[in-house]
Amino acid sequence: MKIECVKEKLAKALMKAEKMTSKQSTLPVLSCVLLKASNGVLSISSTNLDLGLELSLPVKVLEEGAVAVPGSILSSFIGSIFNDKNVVLETEGTTLKVSTEHTKTFIKTLPMEDFPNIPKLTDSVSFTLPIQDFVKGLKSVSYASSQSTIKPTLASVYIYPDEDFIVFVATDSFRLAEKKIKVKKHKDFSSILLPFKNIPEIIKTFEDISDEVTISFNQNQISFEYEGIYLVSRVIDGSFPDYKNIIPKETKTEVVILKQDMVNSLKISNIFTDKFSQVYVNASQKDKLFEVKTKNLDIGENTNTLDAVVRGDDITMSFNHKYINDCFQSIESDSLTLSFVDQTKPMVIKGSSDSSYLYLVMPMNK
């Protein structure tokens, strides 16, 4: 194999591909990117067996061929080249020769025969969707997924269609986030469980693209395809909890406050939280106040009184303040609506002017 290409384009592609390689594997070839050159195109493939990525670049192909080379080494080196616009990649025996006008480097390769195929989906359902809508849905809820893989269905984002919306949901059983993204068109599909650990790389791969992407999926995998980018991820086989049953059907206390006031209050409260990260909230319609309290026997205590509109019964509850903090990144409204039923039911947080996002936090046991 021998090719010549623009260094900046190659560096950008390798940076994306290298992130999909496996750093700790009994298969050394999974730490590699597979380079294939033919018909004026360089294909760059990488996989960790959960995710697979294939990128295509137009290059000058001087000799067709393929080679597997350690992804982190090649990406770091190409990204470090300066004062050279073009780079030549050429295989020589069991090494890859990388040369520019000012540098020449040899990198040891691995047998490419061991590199797994990047699967292409068959018997799949496909539709196009602005990828930023899909990315926004993932970003809005993925932090609420379980970090543990003991229950794979909780270590995932649940995605399903609902009339003119695609709904994204995640929960770790202590809190739950739901985001509805309105779309012009989509094909009906049952549901998808996308593994949480794959989501950051999906977001990074497509976060700088604003066009529509073709999304395809079957029972085992989901793929995203756009102008020289093909990414495929496994999906989880299982049933997501019937989460709608835990969303309170009634509200006995409602508090409307400014989002930034709540953010600032929790930032101060964090200084005085105990080892359980416990924060108390107190709503009083009679006194027309909403308080956020924290107490640490070794440090001290703090009470913040916020300007708020309180409707309904007085209530005092405690929560893990970290769980509350996480949701603010997903709320675009300037004000929040906090809804309560009683001390055994979750607090529901919404943007006051945004019905597309809903967040539940379970109370802590005192």
C-alpha positions as CSV (number, residue, x, y, z in Angstrom):
1,M,0.0,0.0,0.0
2,K,1.2,3.5,-0.8
3,I,-0.9,6.7,-0.6
4,E,-0.5,10.4,-0.4
5,C,-3.0,12.6,1.4
6,V,-3.6,15.9,3.2
7,K,-2.2,15.7,6.7
8,E,-5.0,17.7,8.4
9,K,-7.8,15.5,7.0
10,L,-5.9,12.3,7.9
11,A,-5.2,13.6,11.5
12,K,-8.9,14.4,12.1
13,A,-10.0,11.0,10.8
14,L,-7.4,9.1,12.9
15,M,-8.4,11.1,16.0
16,K,-12.0,9.9,15.7
17,A,-11.0,6.3,14.8
18,E,-8.4,5.9,17.5
19,K,-11.0,6.6,20.2
20,M,-12.9,3.4,19.1
21,T,-9.9,1.1,19.5
22,S,-9.7,-1.2,22.5
23,K,-6.8,-0.3,24.9
24,Q,-7.2,-3.3,27.2
25,S,-7.8,-6.4,25.2
26,T,-6.5,-9.9,24.8
27,L,-6.7,-9.2,21.1
28,P,-3.8,-6.8,20.3
29,V,-5.2,-6.1,16.8
30,L,-8.1,-4.3,18.5
31,S,-5.7,-1.5,19.4
32,C,-5.1,-1.0,15.7
33,V,-6.8,1.0,13.0
34,L,-7.1,-0.9,9.7
35,L,-6.1,1.2,6.6
36,K,-7.4,0.1,3.2
37,A,-6.5,2.0,0.0
38,S,-8.2,1.5,-3.3
39,N,-10.0,3.4,-6.1
40,G,-8.8,6.8,-4.8
41,V,-10.2,6.2,-1.3
42,L,-8.5,5.5,2.1
43,S,-10.8,3.5,4.4
44,I,-9.9,3.8,8.1
45,S,-11.6,1.2,10.4
46,S,-11.5,0.7,14.1
47,T,-13.5,-1.4,16.6
48,N,-13.7,-2.4,20.3
49,L,-16.3,-5.1,19.4
50,D,-19.0,-2.9,21.0
51,L,-18.6,-0.1,18.6
52,G,-17.3,-0.1,15.0
53,L,-16.3,2.9,12.9
54,E,-15.4,3.2,9.2
55,L,-14.2,6.5,7.8
56,S,-13.5,7.2,4.1
57,L,-11.1,9.8,2.8
58,P,-10.3,10.8,-0.8
59,V,-6.5,10.3,-1.3
60,K,-4.0,9.7,-4.0
61,V,-3.6,6.0,-4.2
62,L,-0.2,5.1,-5.6
63,E,-0.5,1.4,-4.7
64,E,-3.5,-0.4,-3.4
65,G,-3.3,-2.4,-0.2
66,A,-4.2,-2.7,3.5
67,V,-2.4,-2.6,6.8
68,A,-3.3,-2.7,10.6
69,V,-1.3,-0.3,12.6
70,P,-1.6,0.8,16.3
71,G,-4.1,3.6,16.4
72,S,-2.8,5.7,19.2
73,I,0.7,5.7,17.8
74,L,-0.3,6.6,14.3
75,S,-2.9,9.2,15.5
76,S,-0.5,10.9,17.9
77,F,2.3,11.0,15.3
78,I,0.2,12.4,12.5
79,G,-1.4,14.9,14.8
80,S,2.1,16.1,15.9
81,I,3.5,16.8,12.4
82,F,4.0,20.5,11.8
83,N,5.1,22.6,8.8
84,D,4.0,19.8,6.3
85,K,0.7,19.8,4.5
86,N,0.9,16.3,2.9
87,V,1.9,12.9,4.2
88,V,2.8,9.7,2.5
89,L,1.9,6.3,4.0
90,E,3.7,3.2,2.5
91,T,4.0,-0.4,3.7
92,E,7.5,-1.9,3.8
93,G,7.4,-5.5,5.0
94,T,5.9,-5.5,8.6
95,T,6.2,-1.7,9.0
96,L,4.3,1.3,7.9
97,K,6.6,4.1,6.6
98,V,5.2,7.6,7.3
99,S,7.0,10.4,5.4
100,T,6.7,14.1,4.8
101,E,9.1,16.7,3.5
102,H,10.7,17.0,6.9
103,T,10.3,13.7,8.6
104,K,10.4,9.9,8.1
105,T,9.1,7.4,10.6
106,F,8.6,3.6,10.7
107,I,5.8,2.1,12.8
108,K,5.5,-1.7,13.4
109,T,2.2,-3.2,12.1
110,L,0.1,-6.2,13.1
111,P,-1.3,-9.0,11.0
112,M,-4.4,-7.5,9.4
113,E,-6.0,-10.9,8.9
114,D,-7.0,-10.8,12.6
115,F,-8.9,-7.5,12.4
116,P,-12.7,-8.1,12.8
117,N,-15.1,-7.1,10.1
118,I,-17.1,-4.0,10.7
119,P,-20.7,-5.3,10.5
120,K,-23.1,-4.0,7.9
121,L,-26.7,-4.2,8.9
122,T,-29.2,-6.5,7.2
123,D,-33.0,-6.8,7.7
124,S,-32.9,-3.4,9.2
125,V,-35.3,-0.4,9.6
126,S,-33.9,2.9,8.3
127,F,-34.8,6.5,8.5
128,T,-33.1,9.9,8.2
129,L,-32.9,12.3,11.1
130,P,-31.0,15.6,11.8
131,I,-28.1,14.1,13.8
132,Q,-28.0,17.0,16.2
133,D,-31.6,16.2,17.3
134,F,-30.4,12.6,18.1
135,V,-27.3,13.9,19.9
136,K,-29.4,16.4,21.9
137,G,-31.7,13.5,23.0
138,L,-28.7,11.5,24.2
139,K,-27.0,14.4,26.0
140,S,-30.3,15.3,27.7
141,V,-30.7,12.0,29.5
142,S,-27.6,9.7,29.3
143,Y,-26.1,11.0,32.6
144,A,-29.1,9.4,34.4
145,S,-28.1,5.9,33.2
146,S,-26.7,3.4,35.6
147,Q,-22.9,3.3,35.8
148,S,-23.1,-0.4,36.7
149,T,-23.6,-3.1,34.1
150,I,-25.2,-5.5,36.5
151,K,-28.5,-4.6,35.0
152,P,-27.7,-3.8,31.3
153,T,-31.1,-2.4,30.6
154,L,-30.4,0.4,33.2
155,A,-26.9,1.0,31.8
156,S,-28.5,2.2,28.6
157,V,-30.7,4.9,27.0
158,Y,-34.1,3.7,26.0
159,I,-35.3,5.2,22.7
160,Y,-38.7,4.8,21.2
161,P,-41.2,6.7,18.9
162,D,-44.3,8.4,20.2
163,E,-46.4,10.1,17.5
164,D,-44.4,13.1,16.3
165,F,-41.6,12.6,18.8
166,I,-38.7,10.3,19.4
167,V,-38.4,9.8,23.2
168,F,-35.1,9.3,25.1
169,V,-35.2,7.9,28.6
170,A,-32.6,6.9,31.1
171,T,-32.7,5.8,34.8
172,D,-30.4,4.3,37.4
173,S,-33.5,3.7,39.7
174,F,-32.5,6.7,41.9
175,R,-33.4,9.3,39.2
176,L,-35.0,9.4,35.8
177,A,-34.6,11.7,32.8
178,E,-37.0,11.8,29.8
179,K,-36.5,14.0,26.7
180,K,-38.9,14.2,23.8
181,I,-37.5,15.4,20.4
182,K,-40.0,16.5,17.8
183,V,-39.1,15.2,14.4
184,K,-40.7,15.8,10.9
185,K,-40.5,12.1,10.0
186,H,-39.4,8.8,11.2
187,K,-40.3,5.2,10.7
188,D,-42.2,3.4,13.4
189,F,-40.0,1.1,15.4
190,S,-40.5,-0.8,18.6
191,S,-37.7,0.5,20.8
192,I,-33.9,0.6,21.1
193,L,-31.7,0.2,24.1
194,L,-28.4,1.9,23.4
195,P,-25.5,1.0,25.8
196,F,-24.5,4.0,28.0
197,K,-20.8,3.4,27.5
198,N,-21.1,3.7,23.7
199,I,-22.9,7.1,23.8
200,P,-19.9,9.4,24.4
201,E,-18.1,8.2,21.3
202,I,-21.3,8.4,19.2
203,I,-21.7,12.0,20.3
204,K,-18.1,12.9,19.6
205,T,-18.2,11.4,16.2
206,F,-21.2,13.4,15.0
207,E,-21.2,16.5,17.2
208,D,-19.7,18.7,14.5
209,I,-22.2,17.6,11.8
210,S,-25.5,19.4,11.4
211,D,-27.1,17.5,8.5
212,E,-29.4,14.5,8.4
213,V,-27.9,11.1,9.0
214,T,-29.2,7.7,8.0
215,I,-30.0,5.7,11.0
216,S,-30.6,1.9,10.6
217,F,-31.2,-0.7,13.2
218,N,-32.2,-4.3,13.7
219,Q,-32.5,-6.5,16.8
220,N,-28.8,-6.6,17.5
221,Q,-27.2,-3.3,16.2
222,I,-27.8,0.3,15.2
223,S,-25.8,2.2,12.6
224,F,-25.3,5.8,11.6
225,E,-24.1,6.8,8.1
226,Y,-23.2,10.1,6.7
227,E,-20.8,11.1,3.8
228,G,-17.8,8.9,4.5
229,I,-18.7,8.1,8.1
230,Y,-20.2,4.7,9.1
231,L,-20.6,3.9,12.8
232,V,-22.2,0.8,14.2
233,S,-23.1,-0.1,17.8
234,R,-24.5,-3.1,19.5
235,V,-27.9,-2.6,21.2
236,I,-29.0,-4.3,24.4
237,D,-31.5,-7.1,24.2
238,G,-33.9,-6.7,27.1
239,S,-37.0,-4.8,28.3
240,F,-36.7,-1.3,29.8
241,P,-38.8,-0.8,33.0
242,D,-42.3,0.6,32.6
243,Y,-41.1,3.9,33.8
244,K,-44.4,5.8,33.3
245,N,-45.8,4.1,36.3
246,I,-43.5,5.9,38.7
247,I,-44.3,9.4,37.3
248,P,-46.7,10.9,39.7
249,K,-50.2,11.4,38.3
250,E,-51.0,14.2,40.7
251,T,-49.3,17.2,42.3
252,K,-49.9,18.5,45.9
253,T,-47.2,21.1,46.1
254,E,-45.7,23.1,43.2
255,V,-42.8,25.5,43.4
256,V,-41.7,27.9,40.6
257,I,-38.1,29.3,41.0
258,L,-35.4,30.7,38.8
259,K,-33.0,28.0,37.5
260,Q,-29.9,30.0,38.3
261,D,-31.1,30.7,41.8
262,M,-31.3,26.9,42.4
263,V,-28.0,26.3,40.7
264,N,-26.3,28.9,42.9
265,S,-28.0,27.6,46.1
266,L,-26.9,24.0,45.5
267,K,-23.3,25.2,44.8
268,I,-23.2,26.8,48.2
269,S,-25.0,23.9,49.9
270,N,-22.5,21.5,48.5
271,I,-19.9,23.0,50.8
272,F,-21.9,21.8,53.9
273,T,-23.3,18.5,52.7
274,D,-22.6,15.3,54.7
275,K,-21.1,12.1,53.4
276,F,-24.4,11.1,51.9
277,S,-24.6,14.4,49.9
278,Q,-28.0,15.1,51.6
279,V,-29.8,18.3,51.0
280,Y,-33.2,19.3,52.5
281,V,-35.8,21.3,50.6
282,N,-38.7,23.0,52.5
283,A,-41.7,24.6,50.7
284,S,-44.1,26.7,52.7
285,Q,-47.1,28.4,51.0
286,K,-48.1,30.2,54.2
287,D,-44.6,31.8,54.7
288,K,-44.2,32.1,50.9
289,L,-40.7,30.6,50.9
290,F,-38.6,27.8,49.5
291,E,-35.5,26.8,51.4
292,V,-32.5,24.7,50.6
293,K,-30.7,23.4,53.7
294,T,-27.6,21.3,54.3
295,K,-25.9,20.3,57.5
296,N,-22.6,18.6,58.3
297,L,-21.8,17.9,62.0
298,D,-18.1,18.4,61.4
299,I,-18.3,21.6,59.3
300,G,-21.5,23.5,60.0
301,E,-24.8,24.2,58.3
302,N,-26.3,26.4,55.6
303,T,-29.8,27.6,54.7
304,N,-30.6,29.4,51.5
305,T,-34.0,31.0,51.1
306,L,-35.0,31.5,47.4
307,D,-37.6,33.8,45.8
308,A,-40.3,31.4,44.7
309,V,-44.0,30.9,44.0
310,V,-45.4,28.1,46.2
311,R,-48.7,26.5,45.6
312,G,-50.3,23.7,47.7
313,D,-49.3,21.9,50.8
314,D,-46.2,22.6,52.9
315,I,-43.6,19.9,52.5
316,T,-40.0,19.1,53.6
317,M,-38.0,16.4,51.9
318,S,-34.3,15.4,51.4
319,F,-32.5,14.4,48.2
320,N,-29.0,13.7,47.0
321,H,-27.9,17.1,45.7
322,K,-25.7,15.6,43.0
323,Y,-28.7,14.0,41.4
324,I,-30.5,17.4,41.3
325,N,-27.5,19.2,39.9
326,D,-27.2,16.9,36.9
327,C,-30.5,17.9,35.3
328,F,-29.8,21.6,34.9
329,Q,-27.7,21.0,31.7
330,S,-30.8,19.7,30.0
331,I,-33.3,22.5,31.0
332,E,-33.3,25.4,28.6
333,S,-35.9,27.5,30.5
334,D,-34.8,30.2,32.8
335,S,-37.3,29.0,35.5
336,L,-38.0,25.6,37.0
337,T,-41.2,24.0,38.2
338,L,-40.7,21.5,41.1
339,S,-43.6,19.2,41.8
340,F,-44.2,17.2,44.9
341,V,-46.8,14.7,46.1
342,D,-45.6,13.5,49.5
343,Q,-42.4,12.3,51.2
344,T,-42.5,8.9,49.6
345,K,-42.9,10.0,46.0
346,P,-40.2,11.5,43.7
347,M,-39.7,15.2,43.0
348,V,-40.5,16.1,39.4
349,I,-38.4,18.9,37.8
350,K,-39.4,20.6,34.5
351,G,-38.5,23.7,32.7
352,S,-41.4,26.1,33.3
353,S,-41.7,26.9,29.6
354,D,-40.5,23.5,28.2
355,S,-42.7,20.4,28.2
356,S,-40.2,18.3,26.3
357,Y,-38.0,17.4,29.3
358,L,-38.9,15.7,32.6
359,Y,-36.7,14.7,35.5
360,L,-37.5,12.7,38.6
361,V,-35.4,12.4,41.7
362,M,-36.3,9.9,44.4
363,P,-36.2,11.1,48.0
364,M,-33.6,9.9,50.5
365,N,-34.5,7.9,53.6
366,K,-33.9,10.0,56.7
